[in-house]
Amino acid sequence: MSAVAVLLSALSIASSAACAAVSWKHPAQVARATGGDLMSLARSLRALPGEARLAELARRSPPDSWERRLALEVMAAADPRAKIAVANELLAEIEQRLDAGAGWPRAAARLSALAALLLATLSYLAHAGPSVIALVLGAGGAGAIASAAAGRASRAAAARGREAIDALVRVALEPLDSADSADGVGGPVRPSGSPRRSRRAPR
């Protein structure tokens, strides 16, 4: 195998590996958006009186987690209107964290495929031989498949995260329902876009 063939093969493998590595960062980022199993936490909080839920949420959440901030900042707010505003701000923040980098896997899959086609063309022009062209195309295809799988994993993880966040918010902020009715405070507006996105504080 010539030096050119070795170089093109190495470039194809490296580019495919890089695309796959970048793609799989997003599922990990989604998993780190919150501090733990929010569904289990929501189920355990439901057994408590409404007025005790936020304090227990703060106690049981990791120190720097989003859910601990939710509990502490809502408890610190002065009145139901302020509590709802704080909850909505934090929900918008977690939504941005879930969405950040969502396009990486799709872009990486395309880049891996395009890089493979380019390097295969160069291999052909350099007369590197069919085995090198097959290796280049195979590496690019593997990178594209890995990136596409990362995209599916990211979407599934984000959907599970939104469902868990919705469940936690409904349980933890349920006492605000009665406060809204008593004080005449309008409920918060859900964010625009897909109805699958994290809900705002309960109406």
N, C-alpha and C positions, 0 to 999 in steps of 0.2 A: 504494500500500500504506500502510495507516494505521500510526501509531506503535505501536499495540498489536500489530499483525501483525508488524512488524519486531522488536519485543521478544521475542515468543513464538518467532519463527523463530531469533533469535540464541540464546535460552536453549536451544532444542532442539539446535542445532549445538554449543554449548559443552558441554552435559551429555554428549552423545554422544562428543565428542572427549575429555572428561575420563575417561569410563569406559574408552574404548579405551586411553588413555595409562596409566591405572592397571593395566589388565589386562596390558599388554605389559611392565610392570616385572618380573613374575614370571619369565618365560623368561630375561630378562637376569640376574636374581638367581640362578637355577639355574646358568646358565653360569659365573657368577663363584664358585660354591661351591668349586671346585678351581682349581688353578693352570695347568692345561694339558691336553694329550692323554694321559690316564692309560692308555688302551689301548696306545698306542705305547710309553709308558714301561714298562708291564708286560712287553711283548714283549722290550724290550731288556734288562730286568733278568733275565729268565728265562735268558739266555745266560751269566749270571755265576754263580760259586759262591754257595751260599746265604748263607754268612757275610759276603759282600761286598755283598749287595743293599741292605740298609738304609743303609749308608754312601753307596753310589752314589745311592740315592734322595734322600738329604739333599743331596748335591752337585748333583744335576741339577734339583731342584725350586726354584721361585721362593722368595725369602726368607720371605715371610709366608704361604705357601700351607699348606693343610691337610695335604697329603701330606708336606711338609717337617717339620711338627710331628709327624706320625705317625712318621717315621723317627727323629727326634731323641729324642722322648720314649720310644719303645720301646727304643732303644739305651741310654738312660740308666737304664731300670728295672733293678732288681737281679737278678731271677731270672725264670724262665719264667712263673710265676704273676703276678708284677707286670707283666710285659710284656703278657700277655693282658688284664689288667685295664685297662692304659693304652690298648691298642688298642680295647677295647670302649667305653671312655669317648669316644674320638675318633670311633668309628663312630656312636655315639648322637648326638654333636654334629653330624656332617655330615648325618645323617638329619633332624635338626630344621631344619637350614639348607635342605635340599631341600624340606621340607614347608612351611616358613614362607611364608605368603601364597598357598598353593595354592588357597584358596577365592576369591581376589580376582576372577579372570576370570568365574567363574560368577555371583558377586554383582553384578559390574559389568554383565554382560549383562542380568540381570533389572532392574537399576536403570535402564539405558538404555531398555529396553522400557517400563517403568512410567512413566518420565519422559515418553516420547513420547506415551503414551496420555493422561496428564494434560494435557500441553500441547496435544494435539490437541483434547481436550474443551474446554479454555479457549478455543482458537481458534474452535471451533464456537459456543460461547456468546457470543464477542465478535464474531461474524459476520465473521471475518477472511477468509473465502472458501476455496473448495476448494483453490486453489493453495497457500495457506499450510498448510492441514491436511495436504496431500500432502507438503509440504516437511518438516513436523515429523515425520510418521510415517516418511518416508524417512531422515531423519537419525537418528532413534531406531533404526530397523532396521539401519542401517549400523553404528551403535555396538554394537548387540547382536551382530551378525555378527563384527565385529572382536574383541570381547571373547571370544566363543566360540572363534574361531581362536587367540587367545592362550592360552586354556585347553588346547586340543589341543597347541599347541606346548610349553606348560609340562609337560604329562604326558609327552610324548615326550622332552623334554630330561631330565626327572628319571629316566625309565627308562634312558636312555643313561648318565646319570651314575652310577646305582646299578650298572649292569653294569660300567662301567669301574672303579669303586671296588672292587667284588668281585674283579675280575681282578687289580688291583694288590695288594690285601691278600693274596690267595692266594699270589701270587708272592713278595712282600716278606717275608711272615711264614711261609713254608713251613718254614724251619729250626725253628720252634717245634713242629712236629709231632713230630720225633724227640725234642726236649727234653721234651715232654709225656710221651711213652712211657717215656723213661728215668727221669724224676723222679716219675712217678705223678701228675702234675698233671692235674686234670680239664679238659677242653676248655671253651671259653667257650660260653655259651648264646646262640642266635640271638635277636634281638629279637622280641617278640610282634607279631602283626598279619600283614599280607600277606607271603607268601614272596618277593615281588618286592623287598622292602626290602633295603637294603644288608646284606650278611652280616657277622657278627662274625668275629673272627680265626679262622683255620682250626683245625679240631679235630685 
